[in-house]
Amino acid sequence: MILTLHKPAGWTPLEAMEDLRTRIPELAGQPMVYAGRLDPMAEGVLLVLTGDDRFALPAHLAHDKEYVATFLFGVGSDTH
């Protein structure tokens, strides 16, 4: 099974997958992997592969990705 999961900011991808397991009991014993990496501070769509579909991971890693960011220029801090 291939699922798309919205990973909220502040969570790691593993935390998002564990939350998915608790919300969908059928996934509790399923092996799962995610395609791509979202840093904990990022939010976005995480592609989750379960069961035999996880063996297709290399093909999904080749998909194009788009990143959207907001920058604030002119602000300084003691850590630069």
C-alpha positions as a printed Julia matrix, in Angstrom:
80×3 Matrix{Float64}:
  0.0    0.0    0.0
  1.22   3.51  -0.81
 -0.03   6.31   1.44
  0.47  10.05   1.46
  0.82  11.51   4.92
  0.91  15.15   5.97
  3.82  15.53   8.37
  3.32  18.51  10.67
  6.19  20.79  11.66
  7.92  19.65  14.82
  7.59  15.92  14.13
 10.2   13.63  12.65
  9.09  11.35   9.8
  9.27   8.4   12.2
  6.96  10.14  14.67
  4.5   10.82  11.84
  4.56   7.15  10.82
  4.05   6.02  14.41
  1.04   8.34  14.67
 -0.29   6.77  11.47
  0.09   3.3   13.01
 -1.94   4.34  16.06
 -4.72   5.9   13.95
 -4.96   2.93  11.55
 -4.76  -0.28  13.6
 -4.37  -2.44  10.46
 -0.9   -0.91   9.99
  0.29  -1.81  13.51
  2.3   -4.86  12.43
  3.14  -3.75   8.91
  6.7   -2.92   7.89
  6.78   0.69   6.64
  9.3    3.0    4.99
  9.06   6.59   3.81
 10.37   8.05   0.57
 12.4   11.19   1.08
 13.21  13.08   4.21
 11.52  16.02   5.85
 13.42  17.73   8.64
 11.52  18.06  11.92
 11.05  21.81  11.37
  9.51  21.2    7.91
  5.94  20.27   7.17
  4.68  18.59   4.05
  3.67  15.42   2.29
  5.49  12.23   3.18
  5.14   9.2    0.91
  4.77   6.05   3.05
  5.19   2.58   1.55
  3.91  -0.51   3.37
  4.08  -4.23   2.76
  5.58  -5.34  -0.56
  5.27  -1.79  -1.95
  8.25  -0.76   0.2
 10.52  -2.65  -2.21
  9.67   0.0   -4.82
 11.35   2.67  -2.66
 14.22   3.42  -5.11
 11.73   4.3   -7.87
  9.88   6.71  -5.57
 13.06   8.43  -4.44
 13.59   9.55  -8.05
 10.36  11.61  -8.14
 10.67  15.38  -8.51
 10.2   17.37  -5.34
  9.23  20.97  -4.76
 10.23  23.06  -1.78
  8.57  26.28  -0.67
 10.29  28.5    1.88
  9.81  31.9    3.43
 12.82  34.05   4.25
 13.11  37.15   6.38
 16.1   39.28   5.45
 17.66  41.96   7.63
 17.34  40.13  10.96
 20.39  39.28  13.04
 21.02  37.08  16.03
 23.93  36.3   18.34
 24.44  32.99  16.47
 24.38  34.69  13.04
